[in-house]
């Protein structure tokens, strides 16, 4: 590599890193507690129930949730992947921003309401919103996606420069002589190359996750519309099928899968005449991929079941790779350690830039003083 090429790559690495480092640090710091969101979550206080199957009526839970919040509607039901609970949000309308939902949580086996904090309040919620969108909605998410792309450029340019900058050193050497700056430079290069694969995967999957909103819009505009046209809704006045019957029909149509989310008519993920249900499988991979089913809200008949398009599947598969929550607590601890090492890489990069900038400023001042004499 010629000296000019090295200078070009150095310029790319320096400025792509500097622009995104503050936001990358923010994502690393907020992502650290999110890795342990299950362990840091509230104690549900679930009772031991023989059999453990969900037997309580969802209609009853919805009625109790609405009775506790008069004048509000229930737009969704959210089931938990690991616990026998369902979150029943209420809101002023079916299109209310989820950030304004009021949640009531029920044990699906007994129907007992659980006294747990609101999931859209508290420390973990603040960490999540800072990590997802900086409390700025879709614009914040897309901005973080752009910062993620700059970080990918910084990683690639760092890999290109690693060879020329370390060709005279054995791998892993941190030189003690030559001052603090040289030691930090060696440590920055070493930790950067060691965490390269992990940091690259987490950054790239993070960029994919920022595309969630456009992917959802594309699915609503194409797949949801196609599914809803497969059968004309039954004209039956204001009658609505029981949600317990709806779940029974869907589970019979798609055996072996678990219902994770129910979107009622009028929400962005359903139609005015259909209930949309999103199911997952039971294997480590299929438990991350949603399969939508559309049900006639009046008759309770299953209208359509189909796989998500490839771009949505790519989004679902990227999420566990980003958060490292598919291998239990040992993998989460590894994810957290790599996250801490990455914070050291980012902070050391800022330190090296600041020291170099101060030296240049000092040299320039000395030149001015010398020239003035």
N, C-alpha and C positions, 0 to 999 in steps of 0.2 A: 504494500500500500504506500503510495507516494505521500510526502509531507503535506501536499496540498489537499489530498483526499482526507487525510487524518484531520486537518483543520476544518474541513467542511463537516465531517461527521461530528467533530467536537462541538462545532457551533450548533448543529441540530440537537445534539444530546443536551447541551447546556440550556438552550432556550425552551425546548419542549419540556424539559424537567422543571425549569424554574416556573413556567406558567402554571403547571398543574400540581406542583409539589404540595402547596398548602391544602388543596382540595384532596389530594391523595392521602395526606396525613390525617385530614378530617375523616375520610372514609375508613382508614385503618383503625383510628381511635374509636370511632362509633361502631365499627364492625366487630371489635374485640368483645364487648358484652353481648352483641347479637349472636355470636357463635354459641353462647351458653343460654340462649333465650328460654329453652325448655327447663334448664336447671334453675335459672333465676326467676322463673315464673311463679305465680302464687300457688300456695298449697290448696288444692281443690277440696280436700277433705272428703274424698269419695268413700262410701261405705263398701264393705265386702258383701257382695250379693251372689247367692248361689246361682250357677249357670252363667251369669254375666250378660245374657242376651238383652237387647233393647226391646222392651215390652210395653213401655208407657206410651200413651197417645200423644202424638205431636200436636194434634188439633187442640188438645187440652192445654199444652204448654203455650201455644200461640194465643189462646184465649186469655190465659192468665197474664201473659206479657202485655197484651193490649189493655186488659183491665187495670193493670198497674200504670199504664201510660195512656189515659183517655185522649181520644182525638188523633192518636198516631196509628201508623200502619206498619205492617211487618213486610219489608221488601225481600228479605233473604232468610235462609237458615244456613248456618255454618256448622258442619260436623268436624270433630277432631280426629286426626289420623291415629292417634295413640290412646286417647282417653274416651270413655263412653259418655261424652257430653255433647250438647248442641248449644250453640250461641244463637239467641233469638234477638236480633236488633229491631228496634222500633225507631221511626223517624216521622217527621211531618208529612213527607210525600215519598212515593216510590223512587224518585230520582234524587233524593237528598244525598249530598256528599257523604260518603262513609265516615269521614272524620267527625261528623256530627251525630252519628248513631248513638243510641243508648242501648247497651247490651244487657240481656238477662240470660243467665246460664243455667241449664237444667241437666240433671243426670238422666240419660235416655233409658236407663233400666228401671228407675223408680219414679221418675217424674219430679223428684225433689229439686227445688230451686237452690242453687249454690250461691253463697255469699262470697263473691270474688270481686276484685277491683275492676274498673272499666278498662278494657284492653287498649282504648285510645286515650289513656291518661298515664301519667307517671314517667319515671326515668327511662324505662325501656321503650316507651312510645316516642319520647323525644329523640332517643338514639336512632330509632327506626326511621323517623321522618327526616332527620338530618342525613342519614345514610341514603335514603331513597330519593328525596326531592328538595332538601333544604327548606321545607315548609313552603315551597313555591309551586306545587302541583306539577303538571306535565312539563312546564317550562323548566322547572328546577331539575327534573329527571333528565331531560334532554341535554341541559347544560352539563350535568355530571357525566353524561354519556360522551360529550365532546372532550371533557377533561380526561376521560378514560382513554379515548383515542390518542390524545397527546401522550398519555402515559405509555401506551403501546409503542409509540414512536420512540420515546425515551428508552424503553427496554431494548428495542431492536438496535438503536444506535449505541447503547451501552455494550451490547454483545459484540457489535462490530469493532468497538474501540478496545475491548478487553485484550485481544491478542497483541496489538501494537504497544499497548501500555504496560503489558506484563511479560513480554517475550524474553526479557533477561532475568526473570525471577522464577524460582520454583513455585509450583502451585501451593497456595495456602500460606506463603511467607508474608509476615507483617514485619517490616523493617523497624528495628528499635532506634537505630541511629538516624540522624537527619531531621530530628524535630517532630513535634506533634502532628504537623500537617502531613508529612510523609506517612506516618503511622496510620492516620485516619484515611488517607488515600488508599493505602493497601487494604485496610479493613473494609472500606466502602466497596472496592473492587471484588474482594473475596466474598463478602456477604451477598453482594449483588449477583455474582455468578452462581453461588450455592442455591439461592432462592429463585433462580431464574425461571425454572419450569413452573413452580407453584405460583409465583407472582404473575407470570404470563397468563396462566390459566384463569386465575382469579380476576385479573384485569379484563381479559377478553370476555369471560362470562358475565362480568359486571356490565360491560358495554352492551352485551346482548339483552341483559335484564332491563336496561333503560329503554329498550324498544317495546316494552310491554304494552304501553298505551296505544301506539300505532298498530301493533299486532291485534289487540283486542278490537280496535275499530275495523280493521280489515276483516276479522272473523264475523263481526256483527253485520257488516255490509254484504258479505258474500255467503258464508256457510249458514248463518242463522236464517237469512232470508230464504235460501234454498230449502232448508229443512222445514220451514214453516209452510212452504207451498206444496209439500208432499201430501197433505190432506186438508180439506176444507174444515174449518172449525165448526163444531156442532152448535146450531142455533138453539140455545136453551135458556134464554133470558139471562138472569143474573146468577143462575145456579153455578156453583163452584164445587168441583169434586173434592172430597176430603183428601188432605195431604197424606194421611195414612194410607188411603187407597192408592194414591198416585205412586207412593214409594213401593207399595206391594206390586203394582203393575210393572214398574221399571225393574225391580229386582228379579221378577220373573222373566222379563224380556232380555236382561243382561245379567245372567247368573254369574256369581263369583266375583262381582265387583262391588265396591263400596261407594255409597253416595257421600260426597264431600260437601256439595253446595246445592242449595235449591234457590232458584231465582223466580220470584212470582211475577205474574203478568204486570206489565207496565214498567218494569225495571229495564235498564239498558241491556241486560243479558237474556231477556226473554222477549216475547211479543205481547201485544194486548190480549191475545187469546190463548197463549200457551204458557205452561210452566216449563222452565228449563232446569234440568238436573245435570250436575257434573260429577262423573264417577271416576274412580281410580281402581287399578288392580291391586294385587296383594304382594307381588314380587318387588324387590328393591327398585327395579327400573319402572315397572308399570304403575307402582304406587305414586310416581311423580308425574305421570302423563294423564291428563284429563280426557275423558270421553263424554261428549255432551249427548243428552237425550232430551227430546222435546215431547211434551205431553199436552194433549188437549185439556185446557183448564176446566172445561165444562163437563166432559164425559170421563176424564181420567184415562183415556186411551193413549197408548204410546204412538206418537206420530212418526218419529224418526230417531235413529241412533246411528251415529257415525264417528269415525276417528277425526281428531283435530288435523288441520293441514300441517304440512311439514314445518312451516316457519313457527307455528305455535308449539309443536313438539320440541323443536330446537330450544325454544325459550324455557319450556318445562325442564328439559334435561340439563340446561345450564345452571338452574337454580341450586341444586344440591352441590354441584361442583364449585359454585361460588361460596356457599356457606359451610360446606364440609359437614353437613348434618345427616349423612347417610351411613356412617360407620360407627355410631355410638360415641360414648364419651372419650375413648382413646383417640379417635380421629379428630374430635373437637379440640383436644389438648394439643395435638400436633398442629392443627390449623392455627391455634392461638399463638404457639411458639413461633411459627413462621410469620405470623402477623407482627409480632413484636420485633423479630429480626428485620422485617421490612421497614418498620418505623425507624430502626437504627440506620438503615440504608438511606432513607429519605432525609433524616436529620443530618447525617454525615455529609450528604450531598450538598445540603444548604450551607453547612459549616465550611466545606471546601470552597464553595463559590464565594462566600463572604470573605474568607482569608485571602483568596486570590485577588478579589476586588480591592481589598484594603491595601495589599502590597502594590498593586498597580497605581492606586491613588497616591500612596507614599512615594513611589518612584517618580510619578508625574510632578508632585510637589517639590521633590528634591531637584528635578530638572529645571523647574521654574526658578527656584531659589538660586541654583548654580548659574543659570543663564543670566540672572539679574546681577550677579556679582561682577 
